[in-house]
Amino acid sequence: VFFSDIARIVSGDQSSVACAEDSVGKDLTRNTPRYVESEVQMKYGNDAKGNPRTRGVLVRRFTGDSTPYSFPPPRPISLVKEWPETPPFSKKDFFRADEGDDENFYNLPRLVYHIDEPAVASLTQYYRANVSPGSNILDICSSWVSHYPVEFPKMMKRISGTGMNALELLANDQLTD
C-alpha cells in the first residue's frame, strides 16, 4: 500500500473560527468564516534508510457561510414526459476517457473540490434548514470535505462517511467516524 499510515489535521490559526454551537435558532452564518485553512499531514511510507516520508498540504475548506451568494426558495419544476423514440446517444457516448482501473485514479488523495463555492453554500444552507439536530448522517461518496455547516459535528449524534480514498476521509474534520 503506497500510503500505509494515517493522515492527520494540523489546524492552522483557529482563533478566527467562530463556533455556532451556542447559537441554535440564531443566524448561524453571521459568525462563521467563509473558509477554514488547515494543513493536512500524510505519512506515506519510509525511505531507503527507514525514515518516514511525509508531505504536508495547505488546504482551504469553504464553510458554505459568509458568502456573497443568495438562493431563491425552491420552486416546482416540470420534468420531460415525452422521450424520443430513438435514443440520441450511441454506445461510444458512454465510453470513459480513461478506461484504466479506477483504483489507480483514487489511490492518491487529490484534496480538490468537485463543486464550486456557490454550490457548497447552497448545500450547506439546505442541510442546515432540513437536517434535524441529533440526527445520524451517512455521507456517501465523501472526501476530505463534507458540505455540512460547521456546527454539525457538535449538533449531530453521528456523522459517518464512505469514500474512495482513506486519507481524504481521515482529513475530513466533519466526520465523527
Helices and strands as residue ranges (DSSP letters): E 7-11, E 35-46, E 52-62, G 91-94, H 102-106, H 117-130, E 136-142, H 152-155, E 158-163, H 166-170
